[in-house]
Amino acid sequence: MTGPAPAGVDRALAALPEAKRELARMLLAARAPVPAAPAPRSGAGPVPATALQARLLRREQRSAPGSGTGSHAVRLTGRLDHGRLREALTGVLARHEALRCRIAAPPDGGPPLLTVDDAPCLRLTRSDLGGHTPEVRREAVLRALTGSAATVLSLEAGRTSRFELLTLAPDEHVLVLASHLAVFDGWSSGVFLTDLAAGYRHGADSLTPPELQFPDHADWQRRWLASPDGAAALRARRAAFDGLPPAPPAAGGFERGHLPVRLARGPGSALDAGLALGAARGATPFMTLLAALAVVLAARDGRTEVVVGTPAAGRFAARLEGAVGQFTTVIPLRIDLSGAPSFTELLRRTRAAVADGLTHQRLPVDELFAPGVQPYSVLFALHNYPAVPFGLPGIEVSQLPGPPARHLELYSPDPAATLACIGLVERDGEIGGTAEFNRRAAAPEEVTALLTGVEDVLRRAAASPSAPGITL
């Protein structure tokens, strides 16, 4: 049954008791062929949580409340209508099912389920700091930003977001959002702000639901992975990593650290020369930097093959782009450095590895390998989230830098097996960002040495792009 249910089926479903009606819809949906891309789910009952959400829930229950919280903040300069803002925030929560969901294991002990609450629940606190000195106001904003990232949210209770509005002056406010990583990814922040602006301008009723919701994706993903096509895709992708050992966990476990990092640019710099070389060979900046990083990791580990994990948005279908949710996936990239290749040849291999990896975004890393196992110890990303033209009538809006991200639990089935996640952004002619690393696996200088090594590889590559032995 691939199309809408025949009228007779609809009548039969309607005749069932309500408690059995949803189960019947789910059984009918399970018999239908699974499409290759997400589609609206059948019915509105609970759906299985994704493997990533199940992992984050287990970690939250076990020992790390608050570790799955992300933080975002914007400054609002101008006369703000507090009532309209509150209505717009409520409208955004109503628009996106991911912001109204609970994730919990059922009483029978089965896999966690994602259940969507009908009514939005806005958790908004307000603080008026107008009577304080500028220094006190600045310290209060800093505390709010830092505290937001440490907010203890609850997937099981459905408390997955919390807002704080700080009034610094009649025409200056800061809005802080704490959101759970299980339901809110980096792309979602742009969707959220766009919808908030639309709701503030035109009213909450103007916010119609997106074409696909995150639970639609979660439901489809589970069914597709269990289908013949999904199972075959999993087998083929797993075979691509045969023979590679898993990344070993650090003896001391996991302790988070953050470190600002940058790559030096400018006339005559190794970075500019290397990126120009890569562009001439059809490689993106990400591919060029990844090839150089692979050389560094191969030399460090004494191997001729390395695996680097790269976070990806995971929104491989256009209809997913307008939904809030946790779609992020990690693509493990296997780079072959055997045979003492030149950097030009290594660029070709890296381009092929990236192109192939991007075709497998549907396969969650938690499903690819055994539970808690990953083949990479280093994650690398050059972020390119789209700029969000966020504006309100009569109000100037600017995003505030929040506390360092805490993503290792998100990207790593076992954070103790990850040395570092290096996240770079190209902005205003510079490339820099933050390295989130495991203090039990590496010292800060070992993390910065990775990027120093990248610059050294690019310097040698620009001098002799076709010379063999770039891996030496």
Residue pairs with C-beta under 8 A, 6 or more apart in sequence:
1 28
1 31
1 32
2 32
2 33
5 13
5 28
9 28
13 21
13 24
13 25
14 21
16 24
22 43
22 44
22 45
23 45
25 42
25 43
25 45
26 42
26 43
26 45
28 42
29 41
29 42
29 43
29 223
30 223
33 227
34 220
34 223
34 224
34 227
34 229
34 230
35 220
35 224
36 224
36 229
37 220
37 316
37 317
37 319
38 212
38 216
38 217
38 220
38 221
38 317
38 319
38 320
39 212
39 216
39 220
40 212
40 216
41 47
41 215
41 216
41 219
41 220
44 116
45 115
46 113
46 114
46 115
47 113
47 114
47 215
47 218
47 219
47 222
48 111
48 112
48 113
48 114
48 218
48 219
48 222
49 57
49 103
49 111
49 112
49 113
49 114
49 218
50 218
50 221
50 222
50 326
50 364
51 364
51 366
51 367
52 182
52 326
52 328
52 329
52 364
52 366
52 410
53 103
53 112
53 114
53 155
53 182
53 183
53 218
53 326
54 103
54 111
54 112
54 366
55 366
55 413
56 68
56 155
56 180
56 181
56 182
56 409
56 410
57 103
57 104
57 105
57 112
57 155
57 156
57 182
59 67
59 68
59 409
60 67
60 68
60 154
60 155
61 156
64 409
65 152
66 150
66 151
66 152
66 153
67 406
67 409
68 153
68 155
68 180
68 181
68 182
68 409
68 410
69 148
69 149
69 150
69 151
69 152
69 153
69 178
69 179
69 180
69 181
69 406
70 149
70 178
70 179
70 180
70 181
70 184
70 405
70 406
71 145
71 148
71 149
71 151
71 176
71 177
71 178
71 179
71 402
71 403
72 176
72 177
72 179
72 189
72 192
72 399
72 402
73 144
73 145
73 148
73 174
73 175
73 176
73 177
73 399
73 400
73 402
74 174
74 175
74 193
74 390
74 397
74 398
74 399
74 400
75 172
75 173
75 174
75 397
75 398
75 399
75 400
76 172
76 173
76 174
76 175
76 392
76 395
76 396
76 397
77 171
77 172
77 395
77 396
77 397
77 398
78 171
78 392
78 394
78 395
78 396
79 170
79 171
79 394
79 395
80 171
80 173
80 392
80 395
81 200
82 126
82 165
84 200
85 165
85 175
85 200
86 122
86 124
87 199
87 203
87 204
88 196
88 199
88 200
88 204
89 122
89 124
89 163
89 196
89 199
90 120
90 122
90 204
91 195
91 199
91 203
91 204
91 205
91 206
91 207
92 99
92 192
92 195
92 196
92 199
92 207
93 99
93 100
93 120
93 121
93 122
93 161
94 100
94 120
94 204
94 207
95 195
95 207
95 208
95 209
95 210
96 191
96 192
96 195
96 209
96 210
96 213
96 214
96 323
96 324
96 325
97 116
97 209
97 213
97 214
97 215
98 183
98 184
98 188
98 213
98 214
98 215
98 323
98 324
98 325
98 326
99 120
99 160
99 161
99 183
99 184
99 324
100 116
100 117
100 118
100 119
100 120
100 121
100 158
101 114
101 115
101 116
101 117
101 158
101 160
101 183
101 214
101 215
102 114
102 115
102 117
102 155
102 156
102 157
102 158
103 112
103 113
103 114
103 115
103 155
103 156
103 182
104 112
104 113
104 115
104 155
104 156
105 111
105 112
105 113
106 113
114 215
114 218
116 215
117 158
121 158
122 163
123 159
123 161
123 162
123 163
124 162
124 163
124 164
124 165
125 162
125 163
125 164
125 165
126 164
126 165
126 166
126 167
127 140
127 144
127 164
127 165
127 166
127 167
128 167
129 136
129 137
129 140
129 166
129 167
129 168
130 167
130 168
130 169
130 170
132 140
137 168
140 166
141 166
141 168
141 174
141 400
144 164
144 166
144 174
144 176
145 176
145 400
145 402
145 403
146 403
148 162
148 164
148 176
148 177
148 178
148 402
148 403
149 178
149 402
149 403
149 406
151 162
151 178
153 159
153 160
153 161
153 162
153 178
153 179
153 180
154 160
155 180
155 182
155 183
160 179
160 180
160 182
160 183
160 184
161 177
161 178
161 179
161 180
161 183
161 184
162 177
162 178
163 175
163 176
163 177
163 178
164 175
164 176
164 178
165 173
165 174
165 175
165 176
166 173
166 174
166 175
166 176
167 173
168 174
174 400
177 192
179 188
181 326
181 407
181 409
181 410
182 326
183 214
183 324
183 325
183 326
184 192
184 324
184 325
184 326
185 313
185 314
185 325
185 326
185 327
185 328
186 313
186 328
186 383
186 385
187 313
187 315
187 321
187 327
187 328
187 385
188 324
188 325
188 326
189 385
189 388
190 385
190 386
190 388
191 321
191 322
191 323
191 324
192 324
193 388
193 390
194 388
194 390
195 207
196 390
197 390
197 391
197 392
197 397
198 206
198 207
199 206
199 207
200 392
200 393
201 392
201 393
210 322
210 323
211 319
211 322
212 317
212 319
212 320
212 322
212 323
213 323
213 325
214 323
214 324
214 325
214 326
214 327
217 320
217 323
217 325
217 327
221 362
221 364
224 230
224 362
225 231
225 234
225 363
225 367
230 362
233 360
233 362
233 363
234 363
234 367
234 368
237 360
237 363
237 368
238 368
238 369
240 334
241 307
241 332
241 334
241 368
241 369
241 375
244 305
244 307
244 334
244 375
245 375
246 369
246 370
246 373
246 374
246 375
246 417
247 374
247 375
247 376
247 377
247 414
247 417
247 418
248 417
249 414
249 416
249 417
250 416
250 417
250 438
250 440
250 441
251 440
252 440
253 416
253 440
254 408
254 415
254 416
254 438
254 440
255 438
255 439
255 440
256 406
256 408
256 436
256 437
256 438
256 439
257 436
257 437
257 438
257 439
257 444
258 404
258 434
258 435
258 436
258 437
259 434
259 435
259 437
259 444
259 447
259 448
260 432
260 433
260 434
260 435
261 422
261 424
261 432
261 433
261 434
261 435
261 447
261 448
261 451
262 430
262 431
262 432
262 433
262 451
263 271
263 289
263 424
263 431
263 432
263 451
263 454
263 455
264 270
264 271
264 455
265 271
265 272
265 429
265 430
265 431
266 272
270 455
270 456
270 458
270 459
270 462
271 431
271 455
271 458
273 458
273 459
273 462
274 288
274 292
274 455
274 457
274 458
274 459
274 461
274 462
275 285
275 288
275 458
276 462
277 288
277 343
277 347
277 458
277 461
277 462
277 465
278 284
278 285
278 287
278 288
278 291
278 347
279 285
279 288
281 344
281 347
281 348
282 351
283 291
283 347
283 350
283 351
285 382
285 426
285 431
286 310
286 354
286 381
286 382
287 347
287 350
287 351
287 354
288 347
288 458
289 380
289 382
289 424
289 454
290 308
290 310
290 333
290 335
290 350
290 354
290 380
291 335
291 343
291 346
291 347
291 349
291 350
292 453
292 454
292 457
292 458
292 461
293 308
293 378
293 380
293 450
293 453
293 454
294 306
294 308
294 335
294 337
294 346
294 350
295 337
295 346
295 453
295 457
295 470
295 471
296 450
296 453
296 454
296 457
297 303
297 306
297 308
297 378
297 450
298 304
298 305
298 306
298 335
298 337
298 471
299 453
299 471
303 337
304 336
304 337
304 338
304 471
305 334
305 335
305 336
305 337
305 338
306 334
306 335
306 337
307 332
307 333
307 334
307 335
307 375
307 376
308 332
308 333
308 335
308 376
308 378
308 379
308 380
309 330
309 331
309 332
309 333
309 365
309 374
309 376
309 378
309 379
309 380
309 411
309 412
310 330
310 331
310 333
310 357
310 379
310 380
310 381
311 328
311 329
311 330
311 331
311 379
311 381
311 407
311 411
311 421
311 423
312 328
312 329
312 330
312 331
312 358
312 361
313 327
313 328
314 327
314 328
314 329
314 361
315 321
315 327
316 361
316 362
320 327
328 410
328 411
329 361
329 363
329 364
329 365
330 365
330 379
330 411
330 412
331 357
331 358
331 360
331 361
331 365
332 357
332 365
332 368
332 374
332 375
332 376
333 350
333 353
333 354
333 357
334 353
334 375
335 346
335 349
335 350
335 353
336 349
336 353
337 346
337 349
337 471
340 468
340 469
340 470
340 471
340 472
341 349
341 468
341 470
341 471
342 464
342 465
342 466
342 467
342 468
342 469
342 470
343 457
343 460
343 461
343 464
343 465
343 470
344 465
344 466
346 470
346 471
365 374
365 413
366 413
369 375
369 413
371 413
372 413
372 414
373 413
373 414
374 412
374 413
374 414
374 417
374 418
376 418
377 417
377 418
377 419
377 441
378 418
378 419
378 420
378 421
378 422
378 450
379 411
379 412
379 418
379 420
379 421
379 422
380 421
380 422
380 424
381 421
381 422
381 423
381 424
382 424
382 425
382 426
382 431
383 423
383 424
383 425
383 433
384 426
390 397
390 399
391 397
404 434
404 436
405 423
405 434
405 436
406 436
407 421
407 423
407 436
408 415
408 418
408 421
408 436
408 438
409 415
411 418
411 421
412 418
412 421
415 438
416 438
416 440
416 441
418 438
418 441
419 437
419 438
419 441
419 442
419 446
419 447
420 435
420 436
420 437
420 438
420 442
420 447
420 450
421 435
421 436
421 437
422 433
422 435
422 447
422 450
422 451
423 433
423 434
423 435
423 436
424 431
424 432
424 433
425 431
425 432
425 433
435 447
435 448
437 444
437 447
457 470
460 470
461 470
